[in-house]
Amino acid sequence: MKKVLLAIAIVLLFATDGFSVGTCTVGDPQRTKLINGNATAVMISVSCTADAAAATFPESTISNVGGFLMAVYFDPGATAPTNLMDMTVELGATNFDLMGGAAANITTSANANAIITPLVGAVSAPAGFAGDLTVTLTGNSVNSATLTYYLIIAP
């Protein structure tokens, strides 16, 4: 019986790489001044690493937030994700992209930090919301790619 349990433990130990998944860690909200220096906003950082085998990023949920999504600052990491990958920032499970498609085809080449503002119709404008946000990153094909994005939300 001990040999069977030991064999199962060894198989599981070596099989864990096959079950690896990407990660996204949501940081604590930080107050920051907007460019004009008068108004404040909240900046929420999310640091992600793509799956080592499938190159996918998990969805991130930012809970109980509200205000106006002013912009998303996108910072590719040392192992940059695929150029022209896509991001959606959805209100809960509504499939309504607060970015209005503005975060499709993000430039992720080295040192290409992007500031993306939401689109309302064809106009760049803040998107008001209240509730949970679900952020989805798709179109990456680089295993273990890293990135950090920052949601900038005004009250």
C-alpha positions in Angstrom: 0.0 0.0 0.0 2.8 2.4 0.8 4.4 1.8 -2.6 1.1 2.6 -4.3 0.7 5.8 -2.4 4.4 6.8 -3.0 3.9 6.1 -6.8 0.8 8.3 -6.9 2.6 11.1 -5.0 5.5 11.0 -7.4 3.2 11.1 -10.5 1.3 14.0 -9.0 4.5 15.8 -8.1 5.8 15.6 -11.7 2.4 16.2 -13.3 1.9 19.6 -11.7 3.8 21.4 -14.5 1.1 20.1 -16.8 -1.5 21.8 -14.7 0.2 25.2 -14.4 -1.9 28.2 -15.2 -1.2 31.8 -15.6 -1.7 34.2 -12.7 -3.0 37.7 -12.2 -2.6 39.5 -8.9 -4.8 42.6 -8.2 -3.0 45.2 -6.1 -4.5 47.5 -3.5 -6.1 50.7 -4.8 -3.8 53.7 -4.6 -4.9 57.3 -4.6 -3.1 59.4 -7.2 -3.4 63.0 -8.6 -4.6 63.4 -12.2 -2.6 65.4 -14.6 -4.3 68.7 -13.8 -3.2 68.2 -10.2 -6.6 69.1 -8.7 -8.6 66.0 -8.9 -7.7 62.6 -7.5 -8.2 59.2 -8.9 -7.7 55.6 -7.8 -5.2 53.5 -9.6 -5.5 49.7 -9.3 -2.6 47.6 -10.6 -2.9 44.1 -11.9 0.3 42.1 -12.5 0.0 39.0 -14.7 2.1 36.1 -15.9 0.8 33.9 -18.8 0.5 30.2 -18.5 3.9 28.4 -19.1 2.4 26.0 -21.7 -0.8 27.5 -23.1 0.3 31.2 -23.0 -3.1 32.3 -21.7 -3.8 34.8 -19.0 -6.6 34.2 -16.5 -9.5 36.6 -16.1 -9.1 39.2 -13.4 -12.0 40.4 -11.2 -11.8 43.7 -9.4 -14.6 43.7 -6.9 -16.8 46.5 -5.6 -15.5 49.5 -7.4 -17.2 52.4 -9.1 -16.7 55.8 -10.7 -15.4 56.7 -14.1 -12.9 54.5 -15.9 -10.5 57.2 -17.2 -7.8 55.1 -18.8 -5.8 51.9 -18.7 -2.1 52.1 -18.6 -0.5 49.0 -20.1 3.1 48.0 -19.3 4.5 44.9 -21.0 7.0 43.0 -18.8 10.5 41.7 -19.5 9.0 38.8 -21.4 6.5 40.9 -23.4 3.2 39.3 -24.5 2.3 39.0 -28.2 2.1 42.3 -30.0 -1.5 43.4 -30.8 -3.1 41.3 -28.1 -6.6 42.4 -26.9 -8.1 43.5 -23.6 -11.7 43.9 -22.5 -12.8 45.5 -19.2 -16.4 44.3 -18.7 -18.9 45.3 -16.1 -19.6 42.1 -14.1 -20.9 39.3 -16.4 -22.7 41.7 -18.8 -20.2 41.3 -21.7 -20.3 45.1 -21.9 -16.8 46.3 -22.6 -16.3 49.6 -20.8 -13.3 50.3 -23.1 -15.6 50.2 -26.1 -13.1 48.2 -28.1 -10.3 50.7 -27.6 -8.0 48.1 -26.0 -8.0 45.8 -29.0 -4.6 45.4 -30.7 -2.5 46.7 -27.9 1.1 47.4 -28.9 3.3 45.3 -26.5 6.8 45.6 -28.0 9.6 46.5 -25.7 9.2 49.8 -23.9 5.9 50.5 -25.7 3.8 51.5 -22.7 0.3 52.3 -23.8 -2.3 54.6 -22.2 -5.7 53.6 -23.6 -8.8 55.7 -23.0 -12.3 54.2 -23.2 -14.4 54.9 -26.3 -18.1 55.9 -26.1 -19.2 55.5 -29.7 -16.2 56.9 -31.6 -15.3 59.5 -29.0 -12.7 59.0 -26.3 -14.5 59.6 -23.0 -14.6 58.3 -19.4 -16.9 55.3 -18.8 -19.1 55.4 -15.7 -19.8 52.2 -13.8 -20.5 50.7 -10.4 -19.9 47.1 -9.4 -17.4 44.4 -10.3 -15.0 44.6 -13.3 -13.9 41.5 -15.2 -10.7 42.0 -17.2 -9.9 39.6 -20.0 -6.6 39.4 -22.0 -6.6 37.4 -25.2 -4.5 36.9 -28.3 -1.2 36.1 -26.5 1.0 33.3 -27.8 4.1 33.9 -25.6 4.6 31.3 -22.9 5.2 32.9 -19.4 4.7 36.5 -20.8 4.5 39.1 -18.1 2.7 42.4 -17.9 1.2 44.9 -15.5 -1.8 47.1 -16.3 -3.3 49.9 -14.2 -6.9 50.9 -14.2 -7.3 54.6 -13.5 -10.7 55.4 -12.0 -12.0 58.8 -11.0 -14.8 59.2 -8.4 
